[in-house]
Amino acid sequence: MPSLVLPPVHNSASKVQLARISHVYQTHPDLIAWKKFALDFGFEIAAELDGKVYLRGYGIDPYICVASQSTSGEKEFGGGAFVAKTEEDFKKATLIDHASVIDLSDTPGGGKMVSIPSPGGNTIHVVYGQEERPVPTKVISETEVHKGEPNTSLLKSRKGEFQRFKLGPAMIHKLGHYGLITKTWDEDAAFYTEKFNFVPSDVLHAPGNPDMDVMTFLHLDLGNEYSDHHSLFLARAPPDLPATMMHHTSYEVDDFDTQLLGHEYLLDKGYKLVWGVGRHILGSQIFDYWKDPSGFTIEHYADGDVVNKETKCLRQEDQGPNSLSVWGPDLPEVF
């Protein structure tokens, strides 16, 4: 019987080195309704081409989500894309079994992409050669009227100036991560950590059973450079789940005020709240989860952890809701 525990993971030059997460692909039963939600959620439209909507944040990626109309009437997650660190890494990705190369020259930013199926039936895409947007020098906001430095109990940085905000979309900076509930957890965990520079930041094992890991949060090992606590997580599917599924996608916003103002704005618009606002334990980020009109779960997050090669991976028991948040509403069963 194969081991059900994730073995120690170490990066090496033989693996495809990924620089960052880039974008995800989704199809929607009602693309028009989803596009309206996306604008209220804080995306900006980069382009609408060949029936696809390319949505971006104010970060460097030319787009962070590609949405298209479903032909089956069902929503579908088409996988996540990551940026290859070098052209050599892109070429290495093309040599992985069943990889297929796609020309992106007609999309915002151009470039090229290789799509690779995972054991669980999902797809990871690797892009290279895209023209990046300028590095932002200020936050793009729909909620700030006047914002200064926060005053704390010991340091009053904002003197004679007032904080003034308004409700509005919590404008998105970038795609942060997505997660899969996988029927082939062991094979998928091996695939992502053996083919690419994914390294676990945290691992949870089953309650009372340290011989079975059930969840891992994976970051991109960039050496001394820091990266987000996770850009991908894998959860072991329960026996009754018929197939591997995407759990949620997550997008970064600037700060707590932005997140709460966007939260109230979405409530006022009548969108369906799933869970939030709260503070995660693993990754530390402030979270806010919603259902989009297609039924996908989508998250705003702020203030997440960053890690590098010196950060030790922690392995501990899965304690259910007690492993997920330190404060916030009770975890809903639907989550």
C-alpha positions as CSV (number, residue, x, y, z in Angstrom):
1,M,0.0,0.0,0.0
2,P,1.5,3.4,-0.9
3,S,2.3,5.9,1.8
4,L,-0.5,8.3,2.7
5,V,2.0,10.8,4.2
6,L,3.6,13.5,2.1
7,P,7.3,12.8,2.1
8,P,9.9,15.5,2.7
9,V,10.0,17.9,-0.2
10,H,13.1,19.7,-1.5
11,N,13.4,21.9,-4.5
12,S,16.0,21.2,-7.2
13,A,17.1,22.6,-10.5
14,S,15.6,19.6,-12.3
15,K,12.1,20.8,-11.5
16,V,10.2,23.4,-13.5
17,Q,10.8,26.6,-11.6
18,L,7.6,28.8,-11.4
19,A,7.9,32.4,-10.4
20,R,4.3,33.2,-9.4
21,I,0.7,32.3,-9.9
22,S,-0.9,34.1,-12.8
23,H,-4.5,33.4,-13.6
24,V,-7.3,30.8,-13.6
25,Y,-9.8,29.6,-16.3
26,Q,-13.5,29.3,-15.6
27,T,-16.7,28.7,-17.7
28,H,-20.0,30.1,-16.5
29,P,-23.6,29.2,-17.3
30,D,-24.5,33.0,-17.5
31,L,-21.4,34.9,-18.4
32,I,-23.3,38.3,-18.4
33,A,-24.4,37.8,-14.8
34,W,-20.9,36.7,-13.8
35,K,-19.3,39.7,-15.4
36,K,-21.5,42.0,-13.4
37,F,-20.6,40.2,-10.3
38,A,-16.9,40.3,-11.2
39,L,-17.0,44.1,-11.5
40,D,-18.7,44.4,-8.1
41,F,-16.1,42.0,-6.6
42,G,-13.3,44.3,-7.7
43,F,-12.0,42.9,-11.0
44,E,-11.3,45.2,-14.0
45,I,-11.9,44.1,-17.6
46,A,-8.7,43.8,-19.5
47,A,-10.3,42.7,-22.8
48,E,-13.2,40.8,-24.3
49,L,-12.0,38.6,-27.2
50,D,-13.5,35.6,-29.0
51,G,-16.2,35.2,-26.4
52,K,-13.8,35.3,-23.5
53,V,-13.6,37.9,-20.8
54,Y,-10.1,38.7,-19.5
55,L,-10.2,40.2,-16.1
56,R,-7.3,41.8,-14.3
57,G,-6.3,43.4,-11.0
58,Y,-4.0,46.4,-10.6
59,G,-0.9,44.2,-10.3
60,I,1.6,43.2,-13.0
61,D,-0.3,40.3,-14.6
62,P,-2.1,41.2,-17.9
63,Y,-5.1,39.2,-16.6
64,I,-5.8,37.1,-13.5
65,C,-9.0,35.3,-14.6
66,V,-10.3,34.2,-18.0
67,A,-14.1,33.7,-18.1
68,S,-16.1,32.1,-20.9
69,Q,-19.7,31.1,-21.6
70,S,-20.4,27.4,-20.7
71,T,-21.7,25.3,-23.6
72,S,-23.0,22.6,-21.3
73,G,-24.9,24.8,-19.0
74,E,-22.6,23.8,-16.1
75,K,-19.9,25.8,-14.5
76,E,-16.4,24.4,-15.0
77,F,-12.9,25.2,-13.6
78,G,-10.3,25.0,-16.3
79,G,-7.2,25.1,-14.0
80,G,-4.7,27.6,-12.8
81,A,-1.7,29.2,-14.7
82,F,1.7,30.0,-13.3
83,V,4.6,32.0,-14.8
84,A,7.7,30.1,-15.7
85,K,10.8,31.6,-14.2
86,T,12.9,31.2,-17.4
87,E,12.4,30.1,-20.9
88,E,14.4,27.0,-20.0
89,D,11.8,26.2,-17.3
90,F,9.0,26.7,-19.9
91,K,10.7,24.2,-22.2
92,K,11.0,21.7,-19.3
93,A,7.3,22.0,-18.7
94,T,6.6,21.1,-22.4
95,L,8.4,17.8,-21.8
96,I,6.1,16.6,-19.1
97,D,3.8,13.8,-20.1
98,H,0.7,14.9,-22.1
99,A,1.7,18.5,-22.2
100,S,0.3,20.7,-25.0
101,V,1.6,24.1,-26.1
102,I,-0.9,27.0,-26.8
103,D,-0.1,30.3,-28.5
104,L,-1.3,33.3,-26.5
105,S,-0.2,36.0,-28.9
106,D,-3.9,37.1,-29.4
107,T,-4.5,37.5,-25.7
108,P,-3.6,40.5,-23.5
109,G,0.1,40.5,-22.9
110,G,0.8,37.8,-25.5
111,G,3.2,35.0,-24.8
112,K,2.8,31.2,-24.9
113,M,1.4,28.5,-22.6
114,V,1.8,24.8,-21.9
115,S,-1.2,22.9,-20.4
116,I,-0.5,19.8,-18.4
117,P,-3.1,17.4,-16.9
118,S,-2.7,16.4,-13.3
119,P,-3.4,12.9,-12.0
120,G,-6.7,14.1,-10.5
121,G,-8.0,15.3,-13.8
122,N,-7.3,19.0,-13.3
123,T,-4.9,21.1,-15.4
124,I,-1.9,23.3,-14.5
125,H,-0.9,25.8,-17.1
126,V,2.6,27.3,-17.4
127,V,3.0,30.6,-19.2
128,Y,6.1,32.5,-20.5
129,G,6.8,35.6,-22.5
130,Q,3.8,37.7,-21.5
131,E,4.3,41.5,-21.4
132,E,3.7,42.5,-17.8
133,R,1.8,45.6,-16.7
134,P,3.7,48.3,-14.9
135,V,4.5,47.6,-11.3
136,P,1.9,49.6,-9.3
137,T,3.1,52.6,-7.4
138,K,-0.2,53.1,-5.5
139,V,-3.2,51.2,-4.6
140,I,-6.2,51.4,-7.0
141,S,-9.3,52.0,-4.8
142,E,-13.0,52.6,-5.1
143,T,-13.4,52.9,-1.3
144,E,-11.0,55.6,-0.3
145,V,-11.9,59.2,0.0
146,H,-9.0,60.1,2.2
147,K,-6.8,57.6,3.8
148,G,-3.8,58.2,6.1
149,E,-1.5,56.1,8.2
150,P,-3.3,54.2,11.0
151,N,-3.1,55.5,14.5
152,T,-2.2,52.8,17.0
153,S,-2.3,52.9,20.8
154,L,1.4,53.9,21.0
155,L,2.0,55.7,17.7
156,K,-0.2,58.4,16.3
157,S,1.1,58.8,12.8
158,R,-2.0,60.5,11.5
159,K,-2.1,64.0,13.1
160,G,-4.9,66.4,12.2
161,E,-6.0,64.2,9.2
162,F,-9.2,62.2,9.0
163,Q,-9.9,58.7,7.6
164,R,-12.7,58.9,5.1
165,F,-14.1,55.9,3.2
166,K,-17.1,54.9,1.1
167,L,-18.7,51.6,0.1
168,G,-17.5,50.2,-3.2
169,P,-15.8,47.2,-4.8
170,A,-12.7,45.9,-2.9
171,M,-10.4,46.4,-5.8
172,I,-8.2,43.3,-6.5
173,H,-4.4,43.4,-6.7
174,K,-3.7,39.8,-7.9
175,L,-4.7,36.2,-7.8
176,G,-3.4,34.7,-4.7
177,H,-4.2,31.0,-4.7
178,Y,-6.7,28.3,-5.5
179,G,-7.4,25.0,-4.0
180,L,-8.5,21.5,-5.1
181,I,-10.4,18.8,-3.2
182,T,-8.8,15.8,-4.9
183,K,-9.8,12.2,-5.1
184,T,-6.2,11.3,-5.9
185,W,-4.5,13.4,-3.1
186,D,-1.3,11.3,-2.9
187,E,-0.8,11.3,-6.6
188,D,-1.6,15.0,-7.0
189,A,0.7,15.9,-4.1
190,A,3.5,14.0,-5.7
191,F,2.8,15.5,-9.1
192,Y,3.0,19.1,-8.0
193,T,5.9,18.7,-5.7
194,E,8.0,16.5,-8.0
195,K,7.5,18.3,-11.3
196,F,7.5,21.9,-10.0
197,N,9.0,24.0,-7.2
198,F,5.9,23.6,-5.0
199,V,6.9,23.1,-1.3
200,P,4.6,22.6,1.6
201,S,4.2,25.4,4.2
202,D,1.8,23.5,6.3
203,V,0.5,19.9,6.3
204,L,-2.5,18.6,8.3
205,H,-3.0,14.9,9.1
206,A,-6.3,13.1,9.8
207,P,-7.6,13.4,13.4
208,G,-6.0,10.7,15.5
209,N,-4.2,9.3,12.5
210,P,-0.7,10.7,11.8
211,D,-0.3,8.1,9.0
212,M,-2.7,9.9,6.7
213,D,-2.2,13.5,5.6
214,V,-5.4,15.2,4.5
215,M,-4.4,18.7,3.5
216,T,-1.3,20.6,2.4
217,F,-0.7,24.3,1.6
218,L,1.9,24.7,-1.1
219,H,4.1,27.7,-1.8
220,L,6.5,28.3,-4.6
221,D,10.1,27.9,-3.4
222,L,12.0,31.0,-4.7
223,G,15.1,30.5,-2.5
224,N,15.8,33.5,-0.3
225,E,13.1,35.5,-2.0
226,Y,9.8,35.4,-0.2
227,S,6.6,34.1,-1.7
228,D,3.0,33.8,-0.5
229,H,2.3,31.2,2.2
230,H,0.4,29.2,-0.4
231,S,-0.5,29.6,-4.1
232,L,-2.1,26.1,-4.2
233,F,-3.7,23.9,-1.6
234,L,-4.7,20.2,-1.9
235,A,-7.4,18.7,0.4
236,R,-8.1,14.9,0.5
237,A,-11.6,14.3,-0.9
238,P,-14.1,12.5,1.3
239,P,-15.2,9.1,0.0
240,D,-18.6,10.3,-1.2
241,L,-17.2,13.1,-3.4
242,P,-17.7,11.9,-7.0
243,A,-14.8,13.6,-8.5
244,T,-11.9,16.1,-7.9
245,M,-13.3,19.6,-7.6
246,M,-12.0,23.1,-7.2
247,H,-12.8,24.5,-3.7
248,H,-12.2,28.2,-4.2
249,T,-10.1,30.9,-5.9
250,S,-8.7,33.7,-3.8
251,Y,-7.8,37.3,-4.7
252,E,-5.7,39.8,-2.7
253,V,-7.0,43.2,-1.7
254,D,-4.9,45.9,0.0
255,D,-6.0,46.0,3.6
256,F,-8.7,45.3,6.3
257,D,-10.7,48.5,5.5
258,T,-10.8,47.7,1.8
259,Q,-12.0,44.2,2.6
260,L,-14.7,45.2,5.0
261,L,-16.0,48.0,2.8
262,G,-16.1,45.6,-0.1
263,H,-17.9,43.1,2.1
264,E,-20.6,45.6,2.9
265,Y,-20.9,46.6,-0.7
266,L,-21.4,43.0,-1.8
267,L,-24.0,42.5,0.9
268,D,-25.9,45.6,-0.3
269,K,-25.8,44.2,-3.8
270,G,-27.5,41.0,-2.6
271,Y,-24.7,38.6,-3.3
272,K,-24.4,35.3,-1.3
273,L,-22.0,35.3,1.6
274,V,-20.4,32.0,2.4
275,W,-18.0,32.7,5.3
276,G,-16.4,35.8,6.7
277,V,-15.0,38.2,7.6
278,G,-12.5,36.3,9.8
279,R,-8.8,35.5,10.3
280,H,-7.3,32.3,9.2
281,I,-4.7,30.5,11.3
282,L,-2.6,28.8,8.5
283,G,-1.5,31.6,6.3
284,S,-2.8,34.2,8.7
285,Q,-4.9,36.1,6.1
286,I,-8.1,37.9,6.7
287,F,-10.7,36.1,4.7
288,D,-14.1,36.8,3.1
289,Y,-15.7,34.0,1.0
290,W,-18.6,34.5,-1.4
291,K,-20.7,32.4,-3.9
292,D,-20.6,33.9,-7.4
293,P,-23.7,33.7,-9.6
294,S,-22.4,30.4,-11.1
295,G,-21.9,28.7,-7.7
296,F,-18.1,29.0,-7.5
297,T,-16.7,30.0,-4.1
298,I,-14.4,33.1,-4.4
299,E,-12.4,34.8,-1.7
300,H,-11.1,38.2,-0.9
301,Y,-8.0,38.1,1.4
302,A,-5.7,40.6,3.0
303,D,-2.6,40.5,5.2
304,G,-1.3,37.0,4.3
305,D,1.9,35.4,5.4
306,V,5.0,35.1,3.2
307,V,7.7,32.5,3.4
308,N,11.1,31.5,1.9
309,K,13.5,28.6,2.0
310,E,14.3,29.2,5.6
311,T,10.7,28.8,6.7
312,K,10.0,25.4,8.3
313,C,7.1,23.3,7.2
314,L,4.7,22.5,10.1
315,R,2.8,19.3,10.3
316,Q,-0.1,18.9,12.7
317,E,-3.4,17.3,13.4
318,D,-6.5,18.5,11.5
319,Q,-8.8,19.9,14.2
320,G,-11.6,20.9,11.8
321,P,-12.9,24.4,12.3
322,N,-10.3,25.0,15.0
323,S,-7.5,24.6,12.4
324,L,-9.1,27.2,10.0
325,S,-9.8,30.4,11.9
326,V,-8.8,32.2,15.1
327,W,-11.7,34.6,14.9
328,G,-14.8,35.2,12.8
329,P,-18.2,33.5,12.2
330,D,-18.6,29.8,12.8
331,L,-17.6,27.7,9.9
332,P,-20.6,26.9,7.8
333,E,-21.3,23.3,6.8
334,V,-21.3,24.2,3.1
335,F,-17.7,25.2,3.3
